[in-house]
Amino acid sequence: MKYILFAAIYLLGETIGYFMFKFIRRRFEKKEPEQNNREKRRNKYNTIAKGLLERFFIYISLANGLPHVLTLLGALKIGTRLNTEKQHAISNDYFLIGNLVSILLALLYFFVYDKLIPYLYLIQEAYN
């Protein structure tokens, strides 16, 4: 039951996050040279997959009592951004806001999960 709650919070949050990131991307994305549709689609799916993995990594780490992964993730993101800054048409504002929203979503998932777990145990005891 605990794992179902964990997954449900994650899936609901990611559904909401999808629309949030869509709005943020439209607001901050720089105009880039024309790419073919296949390449655009591939880049979009890669970005979505990385975001899903990042938030899942934070969420599962916090749920297991490992808050230090936030430092690790920050270092990894900065390190991967250093060399590619001039190659991509995504502004620094978008990068910053996107990262903050991503981390806040994962923290929110954990907060909700952490607050609901005691109630889950009470419900289980009531049925036993």
Order of alpha helices (4+ residues) and beta strands (2+ residues): alpha-alpha-alpha-alpha
